[in-house]
Amino acid sequence: MKEIDRMLKVLNKPAIKTIKMRPSAYPKVAEAETNVEKIHQPWHLNGTCPEGTVPIHRTQKSDLMRAISLKNFGKKYPERIHHPEIGDDGHVHAIVSTSEDKYFGGKADLHLWNPRVSSNDFSLAQIWIATKDRQHTLEAGWMSDAYRSTGCYNLKCSGFVQVTREYSLGGTISPVSEYGGHQFRLAVNIFQDVENGNWWLQLQNYLIGYWPGSLDPGFAGGAEVVQYGGEVVDDVAARGIKGPHTTTEMGSGHFSGEGEGKAGAFSKLQVIDKDQSGYKSPQDVTTFVRQPNCYDLSLMKTTSNWGVYFFYGGPGRNQNCP
């Protein structure tokens, strides 16, 4: 218990005054968009944070007790560099990737779902900003993780500077989409301030904060690939144990062929490429699905309303995915 108390003191840092910051300029099309629905978090019922402060999810003793180990709490799982298209380490992806080039931003609307997750697994939908070797990544989206700490996410990562008082990173969000009903989306935007190298995160129309350019020199000249999609981590397979496939769902838990309102979806995919003229639809994208009988993806024809978009997801274990 002494070790748990020590970890709580390390994780729950005392409040400090922060300086509100904004990027030196916004990329074209990254300005506030209309028809973006308000996303709620449970703590909003108690009011808002005072001016000049930010909400922080405090780590509780119960959080540490649920962790597989204190040593690994707050670190990415498993503890090694992961490439979505190489190896079989319990990570299962269904993703869309840009061609390798120079990129200074990526954005999309991620439809919100609450997939069923088996114990110690996690399921997420996110945008990856990465170098081509995946040694350096910036990631943002939503996650369902069965109450487990699944890695270096949110403010457990050193370096990320939060500036908004509207949202708590790592907190529960609502509402979520209904199968065959209303669809809710999370507008995720990651872009680089080229004047100082900081990478900004914007959710809905709120600037959440930034990764300082000094945090990772690997991104000094921009990223080399932008990826969008879903990921499931099968905890049993990740530990090298053979057995049936996990029943953890991806997206809505339904395959992409069920389409709008029923499958998971990403819409309005855009990037800032090497000419840095603002956001535009990505060209020459490719798809990768590791286990198509368990989870799949369908890249759709570009439309005026949704731009470049795709459906994805699946139930995990089924008669074709034993």
Solvent accessible surface area in square Angstrom, and as a share of the most:
residue,aa,sasa,rsa
1,M,135,0.60
2,K,182,0.77
3,E,81,0.36
4,I,15,0.08
5,D,59,0.30
6,R,120,0.44
7,M,24,0.11
8,L,30,0.15
9,K,160,0.68
10,V,80,0.46
11,L,39,0.20
12,N,41,0.21
13,K,126,0.53
14,P,110,0.69
15,A,93,0.72
16,I,137,0.70
17,K,199,0.84
18,T,51,0.30
19,I,143,0.73
20,K,116,0.49
21,M,73,0.33
22,R,164,0.60
23,P,11,0.07
24,S,64,0.41
25,A,69,0.53
26,Y,62,0.24
27,P,21,0.13
28,K,146,0.62
29,V,81,0.46
30,A,1,0.01
31,E,100,0.45
32,A,79,0.61
33,E,53,0.24
34,T,112,0.65
35,N,130,0.66
36,V,31,0.18
37,E,61,0.27
38,K,87,0.37
39,I,3,0.01
40,H,89,0.40
41,Q,8,0.04
42,P,82,0.51
43,W,61,0.21
44,H,42,0.19
45,L,164,0.81
46,N,138,0.71
47,G,34,0.32
48,T,105,0.61
49,C,22,0.13
50,P,93,0.59
51,E,116,0.52
52,G,35,0.34
53,T,61,0.36
54,V,32,0.18
55,P,11,0.07
56,I,81,0.41
57,H,100,0.45
58,R,89,0.32
59,T,8,0.05
60,Q,98,0.43
61,K,81,0.34
62,S,58,0.37
63,D,28,0.14
64,L,5,0.02
65,M,117,0.52
66,R,118,0.43
67,A,19,0.15
68,I,90,0.45
69,S,38,0.25
70,L,46,0.23
71,K,151,0.64
72,N,51,0.26
73,F,15,0.06
74,G,10,0.09
75,K,92,0.39
76,K,87,0.37
77,Y,36,0.14
78,P,15,0.09
79,E,103,0.46
80,R,128,0.47
81,I,101,0.51
82,H,41,0.18
83,H,40,0.18
84,P,7,0.05
85,E,71,0.32
86,I,116,0.59
87,G,47,0.45
88,D,111,0.57
89,D,22,0.12
90,G,3,0.03
91,H,10,0.04
92,V,4,0.02
93,H,2,0.01
94,A,0,0.00
95,I,0,0.00
96,V,0,0.00
97,S,9,0.06
98,T,6,0.04
99,S,50,0.32
100,E,116,0.52
101,D,53,0.27
102,K,79,0.33
103,Y,11,0.04
104,F,22,0.09
105,G,0,0.00
106,G,0,0.00
107,K,19,0.08
108,A,3,0.02
109,D,5,0.03
110,L,0,0.00
111,H,9,0.04
112,L,2,0.01
113,W,20,0.07
114,N,114,0.58
115,P,5,0.03
116,R,139,0.51
117,V,27,0.16
118,S,38,0.25
119,S,92,0.59
120,N,50,0.26
121,D,4,0.02
122,F,3,0.01
123,S,0,0.00
124,L,2,0.01
125,A,0,0.00
126,Q,7,0.03
127,I,0,0.00
128,W,17,0.06
129,I,0,0.00
130,A,0,0.00
131,T,11,0.06
132,K,109,0.46
133,D,75,0.39
134,R,20,0.07
135,Q,96,0.42
136,H,59,0.27
137,T,49,0.29
138,L,14,0.07
139,E,37,0.16
140,A,11,0.08
141,G,33,0.32
142,W,16,0.06
143,M,64,0.28
144,S,19,0.12
145,D,37,0.19
146,A,40,0.31
147,Y,172,0.66
148,R,16,0.06
149,S,35,0.23
150,T,5,0.03
151,G,3,0.03
152,C,46,0.27
153,Y,41,0.16
154,N,63,0.32
155,L,52,0.26
156,K,67,0.28
157,C,31,0.19
158,S,97,0.63
159,G,34,0.33
160,F,21,0.09
161,V,46,0.27
162,Q,10,0.04
163,V,22,0.13
164,T,11,0.07
165,R,77,0.28
166,E,49,0.22
167,Y,11,0.04
168,S,9,0.06
169,L,27,0.13
170,G,48,0.46
171,G,24,0.23
172,T,92,0.54
173,I,44,0.22
174,S,48,0.31
175,P,43,0.27
176,V,53,0.30
177,S,8,0.05
178,E,108,0.49
179,Y,109,0.41
180,G,53,0.51
181,G,34,0.32
182,H,99,0.44
183,Q,35,0.16
184,F,35,0.15
185,R,40,0.15
186,L,9,0.04
187,A,13,0.10
188,V,1,0.01
189,N,6,0.03
190,I,0,0.00
191,F,1,0.00
192,Q,13,0.06
193,D,6,0.03
194,V,91,0.52
195,E,140,0.63
196,N,83,0.43
197,G,16,0.16
198,N,15,0.08
199,W,6,0.02
200,W,2,0.01
201,L,9,0.04
202,Q,11,0.05
203,L,25,0.13
204,Q,9,0.04
205,N,60,0.31
206,Y,72,0.27
207,L,18,0.09
208,I,0,0.00
209,G,0,0.00
210,Y,17,0.06
211,W,34,0.12
212,P,31,0.20
213,G,22,0.21
214,S,103,0.67
215,L,80,0.40
216,D,35,0.18
217,P,105,0.66
218,G,31,0.30
219,F,5,0.02
220,A,81,0.62
221,G,43,0.42
222,G,2,0.02
223,A,0,0.00
224,E,43,0.19
225,V,3,0.02
226,V,0,0.00
227,Q,1,0.01
228,Y,0,0.00
229,G,0,0.00
230,G,0,0.00
231,E,10,0.04
232,V,0,0.00
233,V,0,0.00
234,D,12,0.06
235,D,3,0.02
236,V,65,0.37
237,A,43,0.33
238,A,14,0.11
239,R,128,0.47
240,G,62,0.59
241,I,86,0.44
242,K,192,0.81
243,G,56,0.54
244,P,94,0.59
245,H,23,0.10
246,T,10,0.06
247,T,42,0.24
248,T,0,0.00
249,E,25,0.11
250,M,0,0.00
251,G,0,0.00
252,S,15,0.10
253,G,7,0.07
254,H,62,0.28
255,F,64,0.26
256,S,3,0.02
257,G,72,0.69
258,E,74,0.33
259,G,14,0.13
260,E,120,0.54
261,G,11,0.11
262,K,79,0.33
263,A,1,0.01
264,G,0,0.00
265,A,2,0.01
266,F,0,0.00
267,S,2,0.01
268,K,67,0.29
269,L,1,0.00
270,Q,36,0.16
271,V,3,0.02
272,I,8,0.04
273,D,29,0.15
274,K,131,0.56
275,D,84,0.43
276,Q,83,0.37
277,S,63,0.41
278,G,6,0.06
279,Y,15,0.06
280,K,68,0.29
281,S,40,0.26
282,P,11,0.07
283,Q,126,0.56
284,D,117,0.61
285,V,33,0.19
286,T,85,0.49
287,T,68,0.40
288,F,50,0.21
289,V,39,0.23
290,R,53,0.19
291,Q,49,0.22
292,P,83,0.52
293,N,87,0.45
294,C,7,0.04
295,Y,0,0.00
296,D,35,0.18
297,L,24,0.12
298,S,38,0.24
299,L,72,0.36
300,M,71,0.32
301,K,179,0.76
302,T,80,0.46
303,T,59,0.34
304,S,118,0.76
305,N,119,0.61
306,W,54,0.19
307,G,18,0.18
308,V,13,0.07
309,Y,28,0.11
310,F,0,0.00
311,F,12,0.05
312,Y,0,0.00
313,G,0,0.00
314,G,0,0.00
315,P,33,0.21
316,G,0,0.00
317,R,106,0.39
318,N,41,0.21
319,Q,171,0.76
320,N,94,0.48
321,C,4,0.02
322,P,117,0.74
